[in-house]
Amino acid sequence: MPELLLELGMEELPASFVERAFQQLRTEIVARLNEEGIAAGEAEAIGTPRRLIVRVKDVAEIQPDRSSEVRGPALKAAYDEAGNPTKALEGFCRGQEVPLDSVTKDDTYVWATKLTVGRPTLDVLPNLLESSIRALSFDKSMRWGANRMRFARPIRWILATYAGEAIPFTVETVTSDVQSRGHRFNFPGSFEAKSWDDLLRELRQRQVEPDPAVRRQRILDGAVQSATGQPDLSESLVDENTFLTEWPEALEGEFKPEYLVLPEPVLVTAMAKHERFFPVRDSGGKITNRFISIRNGGDEATVRAGNAWVLNARFNDAKFFFDEDANYKMDDFLVRTERMLFQEKLGTVRERAYRLSNLAGELSNGSEDAKKAGLYMKADLSTGLVSELASLQGIIGGEYCRREGWSDDIAHALSVQYAPELAKSDVARAVIAADQLDKLAGYLGLGLAPSGSSDPYGLRRAATILIELAWNWPSQNSWLNSFQCALANYSNVTLDSAKAEIALCDIFSGRYKALLAEARYDLLDAAMLDSEPAELLNPNAVKFRLQVLQLAALDEALVQAATRPLNIVAAAKSKGISIPALRVQDLESPAGLALSEAANQFQVHSDAEVFAKEIRTLVAPINAFFDSTMVMVEEPRVRDARLGLLEFVGQKLLLAGDWTKVVME
């Protein structure tokens, strides 16, 4: 069966856009083929910064005929009193192109079965491909074209064929044909291609490798072969270079060895993050004055010299600021932050330093290292080197702490404050948590909670860090008390603490749903216990309750039994009934005494599987109690005692979550 081929050529896309774009283009085309009822085989998608390519195999040559039921006028309007067709029915049949005697009736309406004859696929494809292209979405787009179409970059050519024939359509000012283009600089001319195999062969002859997997391997192999040491091939940087180039070629260069005095993070950041170069290490793992760049054309000697010049210039600037910073201490940098504003109403970075120090001390049980790390964690914002290389925030602070002989715990804490996944000590975790809590308290206290997709202060990210931090910090319990401390630390700012707490719970709830997206929605809702802020803000407890519920919720008898005490107590409280503490002497129920005994013997376990089994021990006593005992009796003393028992049992059950939110099939 015939092949469908589309190549969308454009100005260079940002590297992070490419893969998502060609995958989305494939998805859009396949979805529209399905909507049109056109049978098709496997769909493939590949791409480079300049082109998105989709091939669909075995595309049927014609749509199948399709029939559909179309509702006509009501019976009263379709026929007159004598049963003859009315003008309304005749008009309906003409519009649907069906004979009068073919309509059917139900109790209310007339219906027509309309047959739609399938069109040749080649007639369907122009609109289908145009709409697929226009459906592409990007994180950032620009106005482009005669009709001001929004797209990531201007479209320059469109190659579209079906069974070797051109598919004619136009997107803005660009009309499709069977022409593609080679490498932008080395082979800029057009060439003809009418099939997938033709296109890939001709592109490769013109120094364009369209397959990202092949480009990626070329980069890996070329870097290893070119380097006189061991290239530092980070996954993210390899991926970025893969989608920055069409014909990647590895090239080793070198910079002046005098810049090796700079801290390693400065060297690596300048090479990798700013220039997309791979550092080269010696056999001992130490950075050398060599690097690997990935060129996408140009004279080899010229590219090598240009890369070295750019890198030397950047290192020269960095060394100037590094040497200048050496004239000052961390105390000096801390003082400079008095002139740096954190937020208009929340004060300066220097004022924030006091809050971070206090909060880090609270979170670490009074650790002096944590207090000191909190105080100085933002001091490097005033350094010259961070002003030059902003991505080194925190890292430079850690380096300068080591230079002054501070403890490794403090230096590590400052170095990883923007990379919480690298935190290896309680001091580092306390400092990172203090940073997020202070930010959340300040902004939420001012009423600046995220709204919809807008989160300008990164508060959802801050909550995510706290949740993931807790999951890697087993001793950490609820963040509620720490958040309240963070609010209290703003002694000179008026904050709405109550609204801030509510907003924080809302953010945490949303973050759990994002981070635990594979969990059943009802079990996650039950595990969060969102009516109890201290429980909702305890990530370890939420995760544990979810694990217990996932093990226990398949037992329908357990869910039903666990729900009964909680529902009775909730109903009583909704009527304004005050429930006293358990008084077994007033139960006047043998089954109640047995349930009380079972609840007293109930043990909380840290193992989710064991705990789930422990909960099942309450099923029989609960059912026996309800089968033999009336709770809402007229005698207040007995009624209160029995409600107190159910409240006591309910508190045990809530240790695993709110069972009333579990949905049974």
N, C-alpha and C positions, 0 to 999 in steps of 0.2 A: 504493500500500500504506500501511497505518497508520503513525502516528508515535508514538514513545515519548518522553515528556517527564518529567524529574525535576528538581525544585528542592528543595535541602536548605537550609533556613534555620536560622541559629544566631546566637549572640552573636558579636560582632566577632572575627574571626580576626586574629592578627598578620599584618602585610603580607607577610612572607616565606613564610607558609604557603599563601596563597590560590591562586596559579597551580598549584603542585604538587598541591594538593588537588583542584581541579576536573579537572586532567588525569588524576590517578590514578583519580578516580571514573569518568571515561569509560572508562579502560582496564579497570577491574574489571567494568563493565557489559558491554562488548563481549566480554570473555573469557568471561563466564558465558553470554551469548547463544550464543557459539560452542560451548561445552561442551554446551548443551542442543540444539544442532543447529538453532537458530532462525535462518533467513536474515535478514540485515539490511543496510541500506545505510550511507551515511556517518554517522559519529557526530561531533557537535560539542560543545564544552564551553567555557563562559565562567563568570565569577564576579566577586563583589565580596567585601569583608570579611564580609558578612552572608549570602551565598548562593552555593551552587555549583549550576550549571545544566548539565544534559546533555540533548541531544536526539539521538535515533537515528532516521534516516529509514527508511522502507520496511521495517518489521519484519513478517515473515510472521505470518499469523493463527493458524497451527497448527504444531506440531512435525511433522517427517516421521516416519513409522513407521520404527523401527530394529530390526534383527535382530542378535543376538549369539550366539556359540557359548559354551555353558556346560558345563564339564566335570562329569560325574557320577561315580558310584562306579567302582572298578576292575572289570574284566570278571569276575574271580573272585567278586566280591561281588554283581554285578548279575544273574548267572544261576546256576541250580543245575546239578547234573551232567547233568540231562536237557535243559538249554537253556532252561528256563522262567524268566521274570522272578522275581526275589526281591522280598521286601518292601522291601529297600533301593532297588531300582530303581523300584518303584512309588511309594515315598515321594518320591524325587527328581522323578519326572514330575509328581506332584501339586503339589509345591512350585514347579515351573517352569511349571505349567499347560500341559503338552504331552502329547499321547497317547503311549502306550507304543510304538506302531509307528513313531513319528517319530524315535526316537533312532538315532544312528549309532555305529559302533564303530571304534576303531583297534586297535593291537596291545595296548594296555594299559587304556584307559578307554572308557566310553560318553560320548556327547556329545548335547546337545540344542540345537536352534536355537530360541532364544526370540525371539518377536516382541513388541516393545514398541510399542503404538499411541501415536502422537503426541497430546499433550494440547493444548488451546487455549492459545495464548500468554498470554491473560489469566489463566489459572490458574497459569502458571509464574512470571509476573512478581513476585508479592508476595514470595516467598522469594528470588528472584533479586536484587531491589532491596535488600531488607533486608540480605542477606549482602554486597552490594557496599558498602553504607554502613558496615557493621561492619568491613569489611576495610581501611578508610582508616587510614593510619599517619601519625604526625606526630613531629617531632623532640622535642616536649614535649607531653604530654597530661595530662588531669586526670580524676579519678574523677567520673562523672556518671550520673544516672539511678537508677532503683529497684534495678537489678542491678549497680550500681557499674561501668557501662560506661566504658571509657577512651576519651576523645575530646578533641580540642583545646579545644573550647568546648561548652557545653550546646546541644543541638538544640532549636529552638523551633517549627518547623513543617516539614512535608513535603508538597510538591505532587507528585502522581504520576498521570499519565494515559496511557492507551493508546487510540488512535483516538477521543479525546475522552471516554473513560470513565475514571472513577476506578479506581486500583489500590489496593485496601485492604491495608494491613499496618501493623504497629506496631514502632517502635524505642524500647525502654524505655517511657516514658510518652507518647510522641508518636505519634499515629495519622495516617496520610496522608489527604489529601483533595484538593480542587481549589482550595484557597485559598492565596494568596500575600499578601505585605505590601509596602507601599511604603516610602518614606524613613522612617527611624526616628522623626524628629522632625516633619517637615513633613507626611507622609502615613502615619501609623502604623496606620491601619485595614486590614482584610483586604479582598481582592477576589478574584473568581473568574477563573480562566484555564484553558482546556482544551487549548491548543495553544501551540507555540513562538511563532508570530506574535502570538497574543493576549497571551501573557505579556510579550514584549518591548515591545509597544505600551502595555500597561497600566502596566508598570514605568516607562517613560519619561514617561508622563503623571503619574506620582507621584514624579518627581525621583529615579529610580534609573536610571543608565546601566549595564546589565549587561555590556556588552562592554568588556574592558580596553583594547583598541586604540583605541576611541572615547574613553574616559576619558583615555588618555594624550595623544591629540591635543588634547583640550580643555585639558589642562594646559599643553601647549606653546604653543598659540595664545593662551590666556588670559594666560599669563605675559608673552609678548611684547607683547600689546595693553595690558596694565595697567601695565607698567613705564615709568618716565620715563627709563630708561637701558637698558643691556643686561643682561637677567637671566642669571645664571650657571647654566645648565640642565644640570647633570651628569646623565648617564644613570642612575646608580644612584639619585639622589634623585628624578628623575622617576618611575622605576619604583616607588619606595617610596610616593610620594604616590598613584600610580595604584591601588595595592592598599590604601591607607588610607581611600579615599573611595568613595562611591557616586554622588555628584553634585558633582564637583569644580568649584570656581569660584575663579579667581585673584583675589587681592586685594593691592594694594600698601599697605605701611605704611612707617613711618619710625621710627628710633630717634634718641636725642639725639646730635648731631654731636660732642659732646665725647668720645665713646667711640672715635672714629676714630683716636685716638692709640695704641690697642692694636694690636699686630702683626696683620697681615692673617690669618695662620692662626688667631688667637684669634677674630677676627670671623667668619670663614667657618665654623669648627668650631661655635661657639655657635649660629649661624644654621642651618646645614645639618644637622649631626649631632645636635644636641640638640633643635632645634625644628622640623626639617624645612622650614625656610624657604630660599628661593633668594636669595642675595646679588644685588645689582644694582651693575653697574659703569658708570663713565662712558665716554666715547668713547675715552679713553686707557687703559682697562682697569683703572682704579683703583677700589677699593671705595668706594661712596657710603654715606650713612646711610639708604638705602632697602632694602627687602626685599620679596619676593613670598611670600605664604603661600597655601595652597590650603585654602579652607574647604569644609566638608561640611554646611553649614546654619548657621542662626543669623543674627541681625540683622547686617548688614554693618558698621555703625558700631560695634556692640558687639564684634564679632570683631576688627575692626581695632584698637580701643583695647586690648583684652585681649592681643592679640599683641604690641603695642608695649610694654605694661607688663611682660609676661613677659621680653621680650628686653632691655629696659632694666635690669631687675633682675639678669638674668644677667650683662650687661656691667658693671654696677656692682660686682658681686662680683669679676668678673675684673679690673677696673681696680684694685680695692683690693689684690688680691694682686700684680698687676703692679707697682704703685707700691711695695709693701712689698718685693718682690724686688729692686727697683732699689737698695736699701740694701746689697746684698751682691754679692760677686763669685763667679765659678764656683769659686774655691778654697774659699769659705765653704760653698757647697752640697756640694762634695766632702767636706769635713770632716763635715758633718751625716750623710752616708751611713754613718758609723761606727756609728750607732744603728739602722741598717736591716738586717734580716736577709735574706740571699739564700736560704739554706736552713740548717736547723738544724745539719747536719754539715758544710756547705760554707762556712760563715762569713758575714761581713757583705758588704754591697754595696761598702763601702770596700775590703775585702780583694779582692773580685772585680775592682775597678778596676785594681789592680796586675797581675793576671793578664791582663786584657784589653789593657792597655797593652803588656805583654811579647809577647803573642801577635800583636797587630796589627803590632808592629814586625817580628816574624819573617815575617809574611805579606807585608810590603811592603818587604823587603830593607833594613830599618833606617830607614825613613822617620820623621823626627822628628814630622811632622804626624800620621802614623798612630799613633805612640806617644801623643801628646798627646790625640788624639781618643779613643783607647781608654781612657785614664785618666779622661776627663771625660764619657764617653758616657752614664753613668747618673747623673750628678750632679744633673740636673734633677728626679729623683724626689723630692728633698727641697725643691723649690721650692713656694711657696704656690700658684702658678698651676696647676701640675700636680696638686696636691692638690685643686684646684677642678675642673679639666678634665683628667681622667686620660687622655683620648684624645690629648692634646697631648704625651705623653711623646716625648722626642727632638726634636720640633719646637721646643719652648721652649728646650731646650738650645742648639739651633742659633741661635735668635734672640738668646739672651743672649750667645753667643760673638761674634756680629756686633756687638752693643752694646759689647763690650769690645775690638773691633778685631782679633779673631783672623782667621786666614787663611780665605778662602772654602772651601778644601778641608776644613778642620776643621769649619766650620759646616755645610757640605753633608753631611759624613759623619754628624754627629749628627742632622741633620734627617731623613735617610732611613733611619736604622737599623731602623725598623719597617716600612719600605716598600722592600725590597731591589730591587724592579723599577725604582725611580727612581734607583738609584746610577749616577753618571756618572763616577766617578774611581776609581783604584786605591786611594786612601786610604779612600774610602767602602766599597769592596768588602772591603778588609782588615778594617775595623772590624766590618762585618756578619758576616763569616766568623768572626772571633774570638769574637763574641758566641755564635754557634751552637756552635762547637767547645768553648768553655768549658762551656756548658750540657750538651752531650752527654757530655763527659768526666766532669763531676762526677756527674751522675745515673746514667750507665751504670757508672761506677766504683763507685758505691754499690749496684749491682745493681737499680736502679729502671728497668729497660727496659720499654717498652710491652708490654702483654699483651692479645691479642684486640682488642676495640674500645676498650680503656682506654688512654689516653695522657695522664694528668693534667698532665704537664710539657711537653707539646707537642714531644716529641723527634722524632716523625715530621715535623712541620712544620719543625723545625730542619734535619733531613737534606734535606728538599725544597729549602729555601733554599740549602743548600750545593751541591746538584746544579745548580739553575737558575743560581746565581751563577757556577759554573764554566763553564756553557754560554755565559754572556755575558762571560766573562773568559778569552780564548783562552790566555793565558800560564799559567793555573793548571793544575797537574798533579794528582797524587794528593793527597788530603787525609790520607793515612796519617801522614806525618811531622808535619804540623801537629797532628793529633789526639794523637800521642804527646807533642808539646811541651805541649799543653793538659793532658794527664794529669800531666806532670812539674811543671807550674806549681802544682799542688796539693801543695806541699811539706809542709804541716802537716796533711794529711788522708790517711788510709790508703785507697787505692783499689785495686781489683782490675783492673789494667791489661789483663791477658790476656782476662778475661771482657768487659771494656768494648770491646775491639777486636772480639771475636766478635759482640757485640751490635750494634755499629755496622755491621758488614758485613751482618748480618741486616736491619737497618733500611734500609740503602741498597738492598739487593736488592729489598725490598718496594716502595720508592719508585720504582725504575726500572720495575717492572712496572705501577705506577699511572700514571706520567708517560709511559711509552711503551706504553700499552695497545693501540695499534693494530698493534704489531709482532708477528710470529709468535713464539709463546712459546719455541720451540726455538732460534730465532736469537738472541733476547734472552738466554736462558740461556747460549748459546755465547759471546756477546759480553761477558758479565759476567766471565768467568774467575774464578768465585767461590772457586777454590782459591788464588788469589793476592790477598791483601788490598790490596796496593798498586795492583793493576789494577782490582779491584772498586771501590775508592774513588777512581777517576779518571774522573769523569763524561765528560770530553771523549774519553778513550780508549774508553770503553764505547760512546758514541754513534758514534764513528768505526768501530769494529769492527762494530757493527750495520749501518751503511751498507754496509760492504764485503761482509758476509755476505748482505745483501739483494740485492746485485748478483751475487754469485758462487754462492749456494746453489742456484740453479735449474739449474746445470750439474752433473748427476749424476756425470759422470766426474771432475770436480774434487773433489767431496765424497768420493767413494770413494778417490781417490788421496791426498787430504789426511788421511784417517782412518787409512790403513795405518801410516805411521810412528808416529803417536801411540799407536795400539793396541799395537804391538809393544813400544815403550818402556815403556808402562804395565804390560804383562804381565810384562816382565823385572823391573821395580822391585818388583812385587807378590811376586815370588819371592825378593826380597832380593839381586838382582844389582846390584852397584855399576857404574855406567856411567862410564867415564873420558872425558876429552876426546878429540876427534877426532884419530886418527892415520892419515892417508891412506896412509902407507907400509905399513901392515899390512892394508889392505882386501883385497888380492888379488882385485880385481874391477874390470874395465874399466868396467862400468856404475856401480859405486860411485864410481870416480874422476870419471865424467861427472856423477853426481848431486852430488858434492862441489863440483865446479866450478860447476854451476848454482846451488847454494845460496850459494856465495861471491859470485856475480855478482848475486844477488837484491837488489833495491833497495827500500827502504821509501819510499812516497810519501804526501804529505799529502792528495792527491786520492783519494777513495775509488774512483772509477771506474778511474783509472790503476792503483791498487794491486791492485784485483781482477784486472785484466789481467796484472799482474806475477806474481800467484800462479799463474796458469794456465801460466806458463813452467816450473813445477816438475812438472806432471802427467806429461809424457812421461818425464823422467828417473826419477821415482819408480816408474812402472810398469815401465820397462825394468830398473831395479835388482831389483825383486821378481820379475820374470819370469825373470831369469837368475842370481840370487844367493840362496843360502841364508844366513839371518842366524844362526840358532842352531846353528852348527857345533860340532864337538867341540873344536877348537883354541881355547883361551881367548883367545889373542892376536888371532886373526882375528875371533872372535865379538865381543869387546869393541870392536874397531875398527869393526865394522859397526853395533853398537849405538850407539857414539859418533857415527857418521855420522847415524843416524836421530834421535838426540837433537838434533844440530845442525840438521837439517832441520826437526824438530818445533818447535824454538824459533822458526824463521822462520815456520812456519805459524800458530803461536799468536799472532803479531802481528795476525792477523785474527780470532782467536777459537778456541774449542775445537771443532774440527770433529767430534769424536766425539759431540757433543750435537745435531748437525743431523739432523733426521728426514727421510728421503726417502720420498716417496709410494710 
